[in-house]
Amino acid sequence: MPPLSCDDVRELAAGFVLGALENDEMAAVRDHLSTCSDLHAELAELGGAVPYLADSLEPVEPSANLKGRILDAIAAEAGSIEDARARTSAPTALPATTEPVRPAAPIVSLDAERVRRRSPLTWLAAAAAVLVIVALGAWNVSIRRDLDGAQAYAASVDRVLALAGAPGGRAAILGAAQPGGPSGLAAVGPDGRVEVAVRGLAPTSGTQVYEAWVIFPDRDPIAIGSFTPNANGFGTLTVSGAPVGATVTVALTREPTAGRTAPTPPVLSSGVAAGSG
Amino acid sequence: MTYALALRITGDSALAEDVVQEAFVGAWRNAARYEQGRGSVKTWLLSIVHHRAIDATRRRRPTTVLPEAEGPTPAPLIVSDVWPEVAGRLDREAVLAALSTLSDVQREALELGYFGGLTQQEIATRTDTPLGTVKSRMRLGLLALRRALETDGPMSDRTASA
């Protein structure tokens, strides 16, 4: 199809923002926009209301295991992007319908070089995970009443991201061990600071707490701090002085009381913060 | 919400779940394409889900030209704030009220295009309406919807975002 003029694009604008053009027309509009100096404000004007069309639908929940499937698939991809050497558990296979897994980052012989290169990648992986995890929050049709708790969670996610993005910081995506289990993010700083943000926590009762652990390869888990979730199932934790090391797994358990020295199975969610040491 | 959209478009719960899963994993993979400030996370995800659901639906329709495999997901075109939209203010009643201000033919054009996955040309054929009329119904319908949402709905408490 021949290149479009600005007037052509204005005529196609409504169809474009609705996705209701033929594929060659969609492509032609995109081609035009990629080179046109005109801002084509009509696209924003017409497109502004489009996402609200979805809000007119009756809320309907997908099957209970879909969220877990998505987080598993993402965790599997995260594992492939992180240093393959750091993988301690085999990632679950991706569904056949998705694109091939992106190859792992190239291995560079010099450690310092590897560290320098990995940091932005880890940061990107964490930022991407947050997008998805925050978006999964929008999943729940009852999220409105969770607003306050959700905002506290978002603030905690911000702290995790800031630490993960700082020099030497590493991020771990905490995947749920069971579908529907708690999931979230953790970041480990080079000075032993750890930030954890988790959602989907079942309520605790009595003296029960959630305990965060750091686990180094071939060593016993070390408890770093405990917390209780808020009414919305969000939990956050900030720790300083945690032990540091090259590759560390951050794991979450529920314990009958605070101050336990060994985790009570099962591990509810965990993730690997791969790094330099 | 993403699932409701995928289900509405595909009309098939298993396919809708596949679409949502692919969209979320794709979003994760392509998060670098997400530009903060250009649209909320929810808007971004909805646009990906919409694109993939339409894609999946059109593949099932032999009458349409097959879309290019794994075509680029359109960039979000909508400027809005991020968190409030994700966390709440999803007021279905307000959106339904806004939609009710449209004429029947405008609403039908939007629904067939956005939820039905039909192109303007296909809508023209199906409703036995000239193509130019379908185009203007869509345009006027979107403007009317926006106006109604800005006056008395989810968009009313934010600054004009165009």
Chai-1 contact restraints between the chains, C-beta under 6 A:
chainA,res_idxA,chainB,res_idxB,connection_type,confidence,min_distance_angstrom,max_distance_angstrom,comment,restraint_id
A,A14,B,M138,contact,1.0,0.0,6.0,A-B,restraint_1
A,A14,B,R139,contact,1.0,0.0,6.0,A-B,restraint_2
A,A14,B,L142,contact,1.0,0.0,6.0,A-B,restraint_3
A,G15,B,Q120,contact,1.0,0.0,6.0,A-B,restraint_4
A,L18,B,G113,contact,1.0,0.0,6.0,A-B,restraint_5
A,L18,B,Y114,contact,1.0,0.0,6.0,A-B,restraint_6
A,G19,B,I54,contact,1.0,0.0,6.0,A-B,restraint_7
A,A20,B,G113,contact,1.0,0.0,6.0,A-B,restraint_8
A,A20,B,T119,contact,1.0,0.0,6.0,A-B,restraint_9
A,A20,B,Q120,contact,1.0,0.0,6.0,A-B,restraint_10
A,L21,B,T119,contact,1.0,0.0,6.0,A-B,restraint_11
A,E22,B,T119,contact,1.0,0.0,6.0,A-B,restraint_12
A,N23,B,P67,contact,1.0,0.0,6.0,A-B,restraint_13
A,A41,B,A162,contact,1.0,0.0,6.0,A-B,restraint_14
A,L43,B,L77,contact,1.0,0.0,6.0,A-B,restraint_15
A,A44,B,L77,contact,1.0,0.0,6.0,A-B,restraint_16
A,A44,B,A162,contact,1.0,0.0,6.0,A-B,restraint_17
A,E45,B,A162,contact,1.0,0.0,6.0,A-B,restraint_18
A,L46,B,L142,contact,1.0,0.0,6.0,A-B,restraint_19
A,G47,B,L77,contact,1.0,0.0,6.0,A-B,restraint_20
A,G47,B,I78,contact,1.0,0.0,6.0,A-B,restraint_21
A,G48,B,I78,contact,1.0,0.0,6.0,A-B,restraint_22
A,G48,B,R146,contact,1.0,0.0,6.0,A-B,restraint_23
A,G48,B,S161,contact,1.0,0.0,6.0,A-B,restraint_24
A,A49,B,L142,contact,1.0,0.0,6.0,A-B,restraint_25
A,A49,B,L145,contact,1.0,0.0,6.0,A-B,restraint_26
A,A49,B,R146,contact,1.0,0.0,6.0,A-B,restraint_27
A,A49,B,L149,contact,1.0,0.0,6.0,A-B,restraint_28
A,P51,B,T43,contact,1.0,0.0,6.0,A-B,restraint_29
A,P51,B,L46,contact,1.0,0.0,6.0,A-B,restraint_30
A,Y52,B,V95,contact,1.0,0.0,6.0,A-B,restraint_31
A,Y52,B,L149,contact,1.0,0.0,6.0,A-B,restraint_32
A,L53,B,Y114,contact,1.0,0.0,6.0,A-B,restraint_33
A,A54,B,M1,contact,1.0,0.0,6.0,A-B,restraint_34
A,A54,B,L5,contact,1.0,0.0,6.0,A-B,restraint_35
A,A54,B,L46,contact,1.0,0.0,6.0,A-B,restraint_36
A,D55,B,L90,contact,1.0,0.0,6.0,A-B,restraint_37
A,D55,B,R92,contact,1.0,0.0,6.0,A-B,restraint_38
A,D55,B,V95,contact,1.0,0.0,6.0,A-B,restraint_39
A,S56,B,V95,contact,1.0,0.0,6.0,A-B,restraint_40
A,S56,B,L96,contact,1.0,0.0,6.0,A-B,restraint_41
A,S56,B,L99,contact,1.0,0.0,6.0,A-B,restraint_42
A,L57,B,A4,contact,1.0,0.0,6.0,A-B,restraint_43
A,L57,B,R8,contact,1.0,0.0,6.0,A-B,restraint_44
A,V60,B,A4,contact,1.0,0.0,6.0,A-B,restraint_45
A,P62,B,Y3,contact,1.0,0.0,6.0,A-B,restraint_46
A,P62,B,E17,contact,1.0,0.0,6.0,A-B,restraint_47
A,L66,B,E17,contact,1.0,0.0,6.0,A-B,restraint_48
A,R69,B,Q21,contact,1.0,0.0,6.0,A-B,restraint_49
A,I70,B,Q21,contact,1.0,0.0,6.0,A-B,restraint_50
A,I70,B,F24,contact,1.0,0.0,6.0,A-B,restraint_51
A,A73,B,V25,contact,1.0,0.0,6.0,A-B,restraint_52
A,I74,B,W28,contact,1.0,0.0,6.0,A-B,restraint_53
A,T97,B,D18,contact,1.0,0.0,6.0,A-B,restraint_54
A,T98,B,E22,contact,1.0,0.0,6.0,A-B,restraint_55
A,T98,B,V25,contact,1.0,0.0,6.0,A-B,restraint_56
A,A128,B,W28,contact,1.0,0.0,6.0,A-B,restraint_57
A,A128,B,A31,contact,1.0,0.0,6.0,A-B,restraint_58
A,L131,B,A31,contact,1.0,0.0,6.0,A-B,restraint_59
A,L131,B,V41,contact,1.0,0.0,6.0,A-B,restraint_60
A,V132,B,F24,contact,1.0,0.0,6.0,A-B,restraint_61
A,V132,B,W28,contact,1.0,0.0,6.0,A-B,restraint_62
A,V134,B,V41,contact,1.0,0.0,6.0,A-B,restraint_63
A,A135,B,V41,contact,1.0,0.0,6.0,A-B,restraint_64
A,A135,B,L45,contact,1.0,0.0,6.0,A-B,restraint_65
A,A138,B,K42,contact,1.0,0.0,6.0,A-B,restraint_66
A,A138,B,V86,contact,1.0,0.0,6.0,A-B,restraint_67
A,R144,B,G88,contact,1.0,0.0,6.0,A-B,restraint_68
A,L147,B,A87,contact,1.0,0.0,6.0,A-B,restraint_69
A,L147,B,G88,contact,1.0,0.0,6.0,A-B,restraint_70
A,A150,B,A87,contact,1.0,0.0,6.0,A-B,restraint_71
